[in-house]
């Protein structure tokens, strides 16, 4: 009896695994036919024009973020962030200039402020 139970449960397990694998073949996401809009390209010169506390853009990992609204909510003093407004700030973001990375929550929060990709100067 135990042997039959083992064989049947193993068979059911592999049938389920195959079924889940097949969903990838036959299932397409709802947005598969949707064409993505082109993302805004922001030049370094344009980025540099947004270097004030009221208008603070930062490029982190090639992505430009408008963090102006977030500065007053930043856990540390805004003075720590302000020198990086209008600049490529990946190293500052990833190390906090103290060798400590930001948390995964900070990465999630940062995504909300994304406005475009950093392009090359013409």
DSSP file (Angstrom, degrees, kcal/mol; ACC not computed):
  #  RESIDUE AA STRUCTURE BP1 BP2  ACC     N-H-->O    O-->H-N    N-H-->O    O-->H-N    TCO  KAPPA ALPHA  PHI   PSI    X-CA   Y-CA   Z-CA
    1    1 A X     >        0   0    0      0, 0.0     4,-2.2     0, 0.0     5,-0.2   0.000 360.0 360.0 360.0 -42.7    0.0    0.0    0.0
    2    2 A X  H  >  +     0   0    0      1,-0.2     4,-2.3     2,-0.2     5,-0.1   0.886 360.0  52.7 -64.3 -38.9    2.8    2.4    0.9
    3    3 A X  H  > S+     0   0    0      2,-0.2     4,-2.3     1,-0.2    -1,-0.2   0.902 109.3  48.6 -64.2 -41.9    4.6    1.7   -2.4
    4    4 A X  H  > S+     0   0    0      2,-0.2     4,-2.8     1,-0.2     5,-0.2   0.909 110.7  51.0 -64.7 -41.9    1.4    2.5   -4.4
    5    5 A X  H  X S+     0   0    0     -4,-2.2     4,-2.6     1,-0.2     5,-0.2   0.910 110.6  49.3 -60.8 -43.0    0.9    5.7   -2.5
    6    6 A X  H  X S+     0   0    0     -4,-2.3     4,-2.2     2,-0.2    -2,-0.2   0.922 112.7  46.8 -62.6 -44.9    4.5    6.7   -3.2
    7    7 A X  H  X S+     0   0    0     -4,-2.3     4,-2.4     2,-0.2    -2,-0.2   0.925 114.8  46.1 -64.7 -46.2    4.1    5.9   -7.0
    8    8 A X  H  X S+     0   0    0     -4,-2.8     4,-2.8     2,-0.2     5,-0.2   0.918 113.7  47.9 -64.5 -43.9    0.8    7.8   -7.3
    9    9 A X  H  X S+     0   0    0     -4,-2.6     4,-2.3    -5,-0.2    -1,-0.2   0.886 112.8  49.2 -66.5 -36.9    2.0   10.8   -5.4
   10   10 A X  H  X S+     0   0    0     -4,-2.2     4,-2.3    -5,-0.2    -1,-0.2   0.915 111.8  49.1 -65.6 -42.5    5.2   10.9   -7.4
   11   11 A X  H  X S+     0   0    0     -4,-2.4     4,-2.1     2,-0.2    -2,-0.2   0.928 111.9  47.9 -62.4 -46.0    3.1   10.7  -10.6
   12   12 A X  H  X S+     0   0    0     -4,-2.8     4,-2.3     1,-0.2    -1,-0.2   0.905 109.8  54.2 -61.3 -41.7    0.8   13.5   -9.5
   13   13 A X  H  X S+     0   0    0     -4,-2.3     4,-2.4     1,-0.2    -2,-0.2   0.942 110.9  44.2 -57.9 -49.6    3.8   15.6   -8.6
   14   14 A X  H  X S+     0   0    0     -4,-2.3     4,-2.4     1,-0.2    -1,-0.2   0.821 110.7  54.6 -69.8 -30.5    5.4   15.3  -12.0
   15   15 A X  H  X S+     0   0    0     -4,-2.1     4,-2.3     2,-0.2    -1,-0.2   0.914 110.6  47.0 -65.3 -41.7    2.0   15.9  -13.8
   16   16 A X  H  X S+     0   0    0     -4,-2.3     4,-2.6     2,-0.2     5,-0.2   0.910 111.2  50.8 -66.2 -42.0    1.7   19.1  -11.8
   17   17 A X  H  X S+     0   0    0     -4,-2.4     4,-2.2     1,-0.2    -2,-0.2   0.934 112.2  47.1 -60.6 -45.4    5.2   20.2  -12.6
   18   18 A X  H  X S+     0   0    0     -4,-2.4     4,-2.2     1,-0.2    -1,-0.2   0.897 111.0  52.9 -62.5 -40.3    4.6   19.5  -16.3
   19   19 A X  H  X S+     0   0    0     -4,-2.3     4,-1.2     2,-0.2    -2,-0.2   0.917 110.0  46.5 -62.3 -44.3    1.3   21.4  -16.1
   20   20 A X  H  X S+     0   0    0     -4,-2.6     4,-0.7     1,-0.2    -1,-0.2   0.885 112.1  52.1 -65.1 -37.7    3.0   24.5  -14.6
   21   21 A X  H >X S+     0   0    0     -4,-2.2     3,-0.7    -5,-0.2     4,-0.6   0.871 106.7  53.1 -64.9 -36.9    5.7   24.3  -17.2
   22   22 A X  H >X S+     0   0    0     -4,-2.2     4,-2.1     1,-0.2     3,-0.6   0.765  94.5  69.2 -71.8 -25.6    3.2   24.1  -20.0
   23   23 A X  H 3X S+     0   0    0     -4,-1.2     4,-2.4     1,-0.3    -1,-0.2   0.850  95.0  57.1 -62.2 -30.6    1.4   27.3  -18.8
   24   24 A X  H << S+     0   0    0     -4,-0.7    -1,-0.3    -3,-0.7    -2,-0.2   0.833 108.1  47.5 -66.1 -31.3    4.5   29.2  -19.9
   25   25 A X  H << S+     0   0    0     -3,-0.6    -2,-0.2    -4,-0.6    -1,-0.2   0.908 124.2  27.8 -76.2 -43.1    4.1   27.8  -23.4
   26   26 A X  H  < S+     0   0    0     -4,-2.1     2,-0.5     2,-0.0    -2,-0.2   0.653 104.7  80.8 -98.0 -17.4    0.4   28.6  -23.8
   27   27 A X     <  -     0   0    0     -4,-2.4     2,-0.4    -5,-0.3     0, 0.0  -0.781  54.1-173.6 -97.1 131.0   -0.2   31.6  -21.6
   28   28 A X        -     0   0    0     -2,-0.5    -3,-0.0     2,-0.0    -4,-0.0  -0.966  30.7-107.9-119.6 140.7    0.7   35.1  -22.7
   29   29 A X    >   -     0   0    0     -2,-0.4     3,-1.6     1,-0.1     4,-0.2  -0.222  29.1-113.9 -62.0 155.9    0.6   38.1  -20.5
   30   30 A X  T 3  S+     0   0    0      1,-0.3     3,-0.5     2,-0.1    -1,-0.1   0.816 115.6  49.9 -60.4 -32.2   -2.2   40.6  -21.1
   31   31 A X  T >  S+     0   0    0      1,-0.2     3,-1.0     2,-0.1    -1,-0.3   0.189  75.5 109.2 -95.7  18.7    0.2   43.3  -22.2
   32   32 A X  T <  S+     0   0    0     -3,-1.6    -1,-0.2     1,-0.3    -2,-0.1   0.844  83.5  43.0 -63.2 -33.7    2.1   41.1  -24.6
   33   33 A X  T 3  S+     0   0    0     -3,-0.5     2,-0.4    -4,-0.2    -1,-0.3   0.466  91.5 105.5 -91.2  -1.3    0.7   43.0  -27.6
   34   34 A X    <   -     0   0    0     -3,-1.0     2,-0.5     1,-0.0    -3,-0.0  -0.646  67.3-136.1 -83.9 130.9    1.2   46.5  -26.1
   35   35 A X        -     0   0    0     -2,-0.4     2,-0.2     1,-0.0    -2,-0.1  -0.745  22.7-124.0 -86.4 128.4    4.0   48.5  -27.5
   36   36 A X        -     0   0    0     -2,-0.5     2,-0.1     1,-0.1     3,-0.1  -0.479  24.9-114.6 -72.2 139.7    5.9   50.2  -24.7
   37   37 A X        -     0   0    0     -2,-0.2     2,-0.2     1,-0.1    -1,-0.1  -0.445  39.0 -98.3 -69.3 147.2    6.2   54.0  -25.0
   38   38 A X        -     0   0    0     -2,-0.1     2,-0.2     1,-0.1    -1,-0.1  -0.472  40.6-119.1 -69.0 135.8    9.7   55.3  -25.5
   39   39 A X        -     0   0    0     -2,-0.2     2,-0.2     1,-0.1    77,-0.1  -0.487  30.4-100.7 -78.6 146.4   11.4   56.4  -22.3
   40   40 A X        -     0   0    0     75,-0.3    77,-3.0    -2,-0.2     2,-0.5  -0.446  31.4-144.5 -66.3 132.1   12.5   60.0  -22.0
   41   41 A X  E     -a  117   0A   0     75,-0.2     2,-0.5    -2,-0.2    77,-0.2  -0.889  13.1-162.6-100.9 126.4   16.2   60.5  -22.5
   42   42 A X  E     -a  118   0A   0     75,-3.5    77,-3.2    -2,-0.5     2,-0.1  -0.939  10.5-140.0-113.4 125.1   17.7   63.2  -20.3
   43   43 A X     >  -     0   0    0     -2,-0.5     4,-2.6    75,-0.2     5,-0.2  -0.384  24.7-112.3 -79.2 159.6   21.1   64.7  -21.2
   44   44 A X  H  > S+     0   0    0     75,-0.3     4,-2.4     1,-0.2     5,-0.1   0.859 119.3  54.7 -58.5 -34.9   23.8   65.5  -18.6
   45   45 A X  H  > S+     0   0    0      2,-0.2     4,-0.9     1,-0.2    -1,-0.2   0.913 109.3  46.1 -65.6 -41.9   23.3   69.2  -19.4
   46   46 A X  H >4 S+     0   0    0      1,-0.2     3,-0.6     2,-0.2    -2,-0.2   0.907 111.9  52.0 -66.3 -40.8   19.5   68.9  -18.7
   47   47 A X  H >< S+     0   0    0     -4,-2.6     3,-1.9     1,-0.2    10,-0.3   0.917 104.9  56.1 -59.0 -44.2   20.2   67.0  -15.5
   48   48 A X  H 3< S+     0   0    0     -4,-2.4    -1,-0.2     1,-0.3     3,-0.2   0.743  96.0  66.4 -62.4 -23.7   22.7   69.7  -14.4
   49   49 A X  T << S+     0   0    0     -4,-0.9     2,-0.3    -3,-0.6    -1,-0.3   0.457  92.8  63.8 -77.0   0.4   19.9   72.3  -14.7
   50   50 A X    <   +     0   0    0     -3,-1.9     7,-2.2    -4,-0.1    36,-0.4  -0.599  63.7 122.8-123.1  69.0   18.0   70.6  -11.9
   51   51 A X  E     +E   56   0B   0     -2,-0.3     2,-0.3    -3,-0.2     5,-0.2  -0.069  42.2  96.5-125.0  32.2   20.3   71.1   -8.9
   52   52 A X  E >  S-E   55   0B   0      3,-1.5     3,-0.9     1,-0.1    34,-0.1  -0.818  81.3-111.8-118.0 161.5   18.3   73.0   -6.3
   53   53 A X  T 3  S+     0   0    0     -2,-0.3     3,-0.4     1,-0.3    18,-0.2   0.843 120.8  48.4 -59.6 -31.9   16.4   71.7   -3.3
   54   54 A X  T 3  S+     0   0    0      1,-0.3    -1,-0.3    17,-0.1     2,-0.2   0.667 125.3  29.0 -81.1 -16.3   13.1   72.7   -5.0
   55   55 A X  E <  S+E   52   0B   0     -3,-0.9    -3,-1.5    13,-0.1     2,-0.7  -0.617  79.6 164.1-145.2  76.3   14.1   71.0   -8.3
   56   56 A X  E     +E   51   0B   0     -3,-0.4    11,-1.9    -5,-0.2    12,-0.6  -0.872   7.0 174.0-110.5 110.1   16.4   68.1   -7.5
   57   57 A X  E     -B   66   0A   0     -7,-2.2    29,-4.0    -2,-0.7    30,-0.5  -0.901   6.9-173.9-109.1 142.8   17.1   65.5  -10.2
   58   58 A X  E     -Bc  65  87A   0      7,-2.5     7,-3.1    -2,-0.4     2,-0.6  -0.994  19.4-140.0-135.9 142.5   19.6   62.7   -9.7
   59   59 A X  E     +Bc  64  88A   0     28,-2.4    30,-3.5    -2,-0.4     2,-0.4  -0.911  25.2 176.0-102.2 122.5   21.0   60.0  -12.0
   60   60 A X  E >  S-B   63   0A   0      3,-3.1     3,-1.6    -2,-0.6    58,-0.1  -0.985  70.7 -14.2-130.2 120.9   21.4   56.7  -10.3
   61   61 A X  T 3  S-     0   0    0     -2,-0.4    -1,-0.1     1,-0.3     3,-0.1   0.845 129.5 -53.4  56.0  37.1   22.5   53.6  -12.3
   62   62 A X  T 3  S+     0   0    0      1,-0.2    56,-2.6    55,-0.1     2,-0.4   0.453 117.3 110.6  81.9   0.7   21.7   55.4  -15.5
   63   63 A X  E <   -BD  60 117A   0     -3,-1.6    -3,-3.1    54,-0.2     2,-0.4  -0.915  61.7-137.9-111.6 134.6   18.2   56.3  -14.5
   64   64 A X  E     -BD  59 116A   0     52,-2.9    51,-3.0    -2,-0.4    52,-1.3  -0.771  20.6-171.5 -95.4 133.9   17.1   59.9  -13.7
   65   65 A X  E     -BD  58 114A   0     -7,-3.1    -7,-2.5    -2,-0.4     2,-0.9  -0.967  22.6-141.9-125.4 138.8   14.9   60.5  -10.7
   66   66 A X  E     +B   57   0A   0     47,-2.5     3,-0.3    -2,-0.4    -9,-0.2  -0.858  28.7 168.4 -97.7 100.0   13.1   63.7   -9.6
   67   67 A X    >>  +     0   0    0    -11,-1.9     4,-1.7    -2,-0.9     3,-0.5   0.204  38.8 112.6 -99.3  14.8   13.6   63.5   -5.8
   68   68 A X  T 34 S+     0   0    0    -12,-0.6     4,-0.5     1,-0.3     3,-0.4   0.911  80.1  45.6 -54.0 -47.9   12.4   67.1   -5.1
   69   69 A X  T 34 S+     0   0    0     -3,-0.3    -1,-0.3     1,-0.2     4,-0.2   0.764 113.1  51.9 -69.6 -24.3    9.3   66.0   -3.3
   70   70 A X  T X> S+     0   0    0     -3,-0.5     3,-1.7     1,-0.2     4,-0.9   0.742  84.6  85.4 -85.5 -23.6   11.1   63.4   -1.3
   71   71 A X  G >< S+     0   0    0     -4,-1.7     3,-1.1    -3,-0.4    -1,-0.2   0.865  88.8  50.2 -50.1 -46.5   13.9   65.5    0.1
   72   72 A X  G 34 S+     0   0    0     -4,-0.5    -1,-0.3     1,-0.2    -2,-0.1   0.771 113.4  48.3 -64.6 -21.7   11.9   66.8    3.1
   73   73 A X  G <4 S+     0   0    0     -3,-1.7    -1,-0.2    -4,-0.2    -2,-0.2   0.533  80.4 122.1 -93.7  -7.2   11.0   63.2    3.9
   74   74 A X    <<  -     0   0    0     -3,-1.1     4,-0.1    -4,-0.9     7,-0.0  -0.314  68.7-127.9 -59.0 135.2   14.5   61.8    3.6
   75   75 A X  S    S+     0   0    0      2,-0.1     2,-0.2     3,-0.0    -1,-0.1   0.820  91.9  47.1 -58.7 -33.6   15.5   60.1    6.9
   76   76 A X  S    S-     0   0    0      1,-0.2     5,-0.1     2,-0.0     2,-0.0  -0.464 113.6 -64.8 -98.2 178.9   18.8   62.0    7.2
   77   77 A X    >>  -     0   0    0     -2,-0.2     3,-1.7     1,-0.1     4,-0.5  -0.338  40.0-128.0 -61.6 140.3   19.2   65.7    6.7
   78   78 A X  H >> S+     0   0    0      1,-0.3     4,-2.4     2,-0.2     3,-1.0   0.775 104.3  76.5 -59.4 -24.3   18.5   67.0    3.1
   79   79 A X  H 3> S+     0   0    0      1,-0.3     4,-0.7     2,-0.2    -1,-0.3   0.790  88.8  57.8 -57.1 -27.5   21.9   68.6    3.3
   80   80 A X  H <4 S+     0   0    0     -3,-1.7    -1,-0.3     1,-0.2    -2,-0.2   0.839 113.0  37.9 -72.0 -32.8   23.4   65.2    2.7
   81   81 A X  H X< S+     0   0    0     -3,-1.0     3,-2.2    -4,-0.5     4,-0.3   0.812  98.5  77.9 -87.4 -33.4   21.5   64.7   -0.5
   82   82 A X  H >< S+     0   0    0     -4,-2.4     3,-1.8     1,-0.3    -1,-0.1   0.801  83.4  61.9 -53.7 -39.2   21.7   68.3   -1.9
   83   83 A X  T 3< S+     0   0    0     -4,-0.7    -1,-0.3     1,-0.3    -2,-0.1   0.717 104.1  52.8 -62.1 -15.6   25.3   68.1   -3.2
   84   84 A X  T X  S+     0   0    0     -3,-2.2     3,-1.6    -4,-0.1   -25,-0.3   0.452  78.8 117.8 -98.7  -2.3   24.2   65.3   -5.6
   85   85 A X  T <  S+     0   0    0     -3,-1.8   -27,-0.2    -4,-0.3   -34,-0.2  -0.449  82.6  16.4 -64.9 135.6   21.3   67.2   -7.1
   86   86 A X  T 3  S+     0   0    0    -29,-4.0     2,-0.3   -36,-0.4    -1,-0.3   0.616 114.5  93.8  79.2  12.8   21.8   67.6  -10.9
   87   87 A X  E <  S-c   58   0A   0     -3,-1.6   -28,-2.4   -30,-0.5     2,-0.7  -0.817  88.4 -91.3-132.9 169.0   24.6   65.0  -11.0
   88   88 A X  E     +c   59   0A   0     -2,-0.3   -28,-0.2   -30,-0.2     4,-0.1  -0.767  48.2 174.4 -77.0 117.7   25.3   61.3  -11.6
   89   89 A X     >  +     0   0    0    -30,-3.5     4,-2.5    -2,-0.7     5,-0.2   0.053  32.9 119.9-123.1  23.1   25.0   60.0   -8.1
   90   90 A X  H  > S+     0   0    0    -31,-0.4     4,-2.9     1,-0.2     5,-0.2   0.935  79.6  46.7 -59.0 -49.9   25.3   56.3   -8.3
   91   91 A X  H  > S+     0   0    0      1,-0.2     4,-1.6     2,-0.2     6,-0.5   0.913 113.5  49.1 -61.3 -42.7   28.3   56.0   -6.0
   92   92 A X  H  > S+     0   0    0      1,-0.2     4,-1.9     2,-0.2    -1,-0.2   0.905 114.3  46.0 -62.9 -41.0   26.8   58.3   -3.4
   93   93 A X  H  < S+     0   0    0     -4,-2.5     9,-0.5     1,-0.2    -2,-0.2   0.916 114.3  46.7 -68.1 -43.0   23.6   56.3   -3.5
   94   94 A X  H  < S+     0   0    0     -4,-2.9    -1,-0.2    -5,-0.2    -2,-0.2   0.709 128.1  24.2 -76.1 -19.1   25.2   52.9   -3.3
   95   95 A X  H >X>S-     0   0    0     -4,-1.6     5,-2.4    -5,-0.2     3,-2.4   0.533  86.3-135.6-119.5 -10.8   27.6   53.7   -0.5
   96   96 A X  T 3<5 -     0   0    0     -4,-1.9    -4,-0.1     1,-0.3    -3,-0.1   0.717  64.4 -82.3  55.3  19.9   25.9   56.6    1.3
   97   97 A X  T 345S+     0   0    0     -6,-0.5    -1,-0.3    -5,-0.2    -5,-0.1   0.633 132.3  77.9  59.4  15.8   29.5   57.9    1.1
   98   98 A X  T <45S-     0   0    0     -3,-2.4    -2,-0.2     2,-0.3    -1,-0.1   0.209 114.9-100.3-131.7   9.6   30.2   55.8    4.2
   99   99 A X  T  <5S+     0   0    0     -4,-0.6     2,-0.5     1,-0.2    -3,-0.2   0.624  87.4 118.1  79.8  12.7   30.5   52.4    2.6
  100  100 A X      < -     0   0    0     -5,-2.4    -2,-0.3     0, 0.0    -1,-0.2  -0.948  57.5-134.8-115.0 131.3   26.9   51.3    3.5
  101  101 A X        -     0   0    0     -2,-0.5    -7,-0.2     1,-0.1    -6,-0.1  -0.387  23.5-105.5 -79.1 159.0   24.3   50.5    0.9
  102  102 A X        -     0   0    0     -9,-0.5    -1,-0.1     1,-0.1     2,-0.1  -0.376  44.8 -99.7 -71.4 162.9   20.7   51.8    0.9
  103  103 A X     >  -     0   0    0      1,-0.1     4,-1.5    -2,-0.1     3,-0.4  -0.359  27.2-108.6 -80.4 162.4   18.1   49.2    1.8
  104  104 A X  H  > S+     0   0    0      1,-0.2     4,-2.1     2,-0.2     5,-0.2   0.834 121.8  60.5 -58.8 -30.9   15.9   47.3   -0.8
  105  105 A X  H  > S+     0   0    0      1,-0.2     4,-2.6     2,-0.2    -1,-0.2   0.899 100.8  53.2 -63.1 -39.1   13.0   49.5    0.5
  106  106 A X  H  > S+     0   0    0     -3,-0.4     4,-2.7     1,-0.2    -1,-0.2   0.887 107.0  52.2 -62.9 -38.4   15.0   52.6   -0.6
  107  107 A X  H  X S+     0   0    0     -4,-1.5     4,-1.6     2,-0.2    -1,-0.2   0.913 110.5  47.8 -63.1 -42.4   15.3   51.0   -4.1
  108  108 A X  H  X S+     0   0    0     -4,-2.1     4,-0.7     1,-0.2    -2,-0.2   0.918 113.6  47.5 -63.0 -43.6   11.6   50.5   -4.2
  109  109 A X  H >< S+     0   0    0     -4,-2.6     3,-1.1     1,-0.2     4,-0.4   0.900 107.8  55.8 -64.9 -41.5   10.9   54.0   -3.1
  110  110 A X  H >< S+     0   0    0     -4,-2.7     3,-1.8     1,-0.3    -1,-0.2   0.855  96.5  65.0 -60.5 -36.1   13.4   55.4   -5.6
  111  111 A X  H >< S+     0   0    0     -4,-1.6     3,-1.2     1,-0.3    -1,-0.3   0.791  91.8  64.2 -59.1 -28.4   11.5   53.7   -8.5
  112  112 A X  T << S+     0   0    0     -3,-1.1    -1,-0.3    -4,-0.7    -2,-0.2   0.720 101.6  50.3 -67.5 -20.4    8.5   56.0   -7.8
  113  113 A X  T <  S+     0   0    0     -3,-1.8   -47,-2.5    -4,-0.4    -1,-0.2   0.291  78.6 132.1-102.8   8.6   10.5   59.0   -8.7
  114  114 A X  E <   + D   0  65A   0     -3,-1.2   -49,-0.3   -49,-0.2     3,-0.1  -0.395  19.6 163.9 -65.2 132.3   11.9   57.8  -12.0
  115  115 A X  E     -     0   0A   0    -51,-3.0     2,-0.3     1,-0.4   -75,-0.3   0.503  56.8 -44.9-126.0 -11.8   11.5   60.3  -14.9
  116  116 A X  E     - D   0  64A   0    -52,-1.3   -52,-2.9   -77,-0.1    -1,-0.4  -0.993  61.9 -68.4 170.2-171.6   13.8   59.0  -17.6
  117  117 A X  E     -aD  41  63A   0    -77,-3.0   -75,-3.5    -2,-0.3     2,-0.5  -0.860  43.9-113.6-111.0 144.8   17.1   57.6  -18.7
  118  118 A X  E     -a   42   0A   0    -56,-2.6   -75,-0.2    -2,-0.4     2,-0.1  -0.664  40.1-169.0 -78.3 123.3   20.4   59.5  -18.6
  119  119 A X        -     0   0    0    -77,-3.2   -75,-0.3    -2,-0.5     2,-0.3  -0.361  24.9 -88.8-101.4-175.5   21.6   59.9  -22.2
  120  120 A X        -     0   0    0    -77,-0.1     2,-0.1    -2,-0.1    -1,-0.1  -0.656  45.5 -97.5 -95.1 153.1   24.9   61.1  -23.6
  121  121 A X              0   0    0     -2,-0.3    -1,-0.1     1,-0.1   -78,-0.0  -0.450 360.0 360.0 -66.8 138.9   25.7   64.7  -24.3
  122  122 A X              0   0    0     -2,-0.1    -1,-0.1    -3,-0.0    -2,-0.0   0.507 360.0 360.0 -68.7 360.0   25.1   65.6  -28.0
